[in-house]
């Protein structure tokens, strides 16, 4: 029975750690730009062509 209490305590610490990491990522702006990642592949070829011509 004491193992269950230990596992619950560890799982709560892990959950709090993930919550802290999630809140930190929101606070630092990781989720601000949701448009660019979807079209980033379209812009990579243009940048490579410009650098090859120089």
RAQUI-V775604 format. One record per pair of residues at least 4 apart in sequence whose ideal C-beta (glycine too) atoms are under 8 Angstrom apart, sorted by the first residue. I is the first residue (numbers start at 1). J is the second residue. If there is no record, write none. Layout:
{{I:J} {I:J}}
//
This chain:
{{1:5} {2:6} {3:7} {4:8} {5:9} {6:10} {7:11} {8:12} {9:13} {10:14} {11:15} {12:16} {13:17} {14:18} {15:19} {16:20} {17:21} {18:22} {19:23} {20:24} {21:25} {22:26} {23:27} {24:28} {25:30} {25:31} {26:30} {26:31} {33:37} {34:38} {35:39} {36:40} {39:43} {40:44} {42:46} {43:47} {44:48} {45:49} {46:50} {47:51} {48:52} {49:53} {50:54}}
//
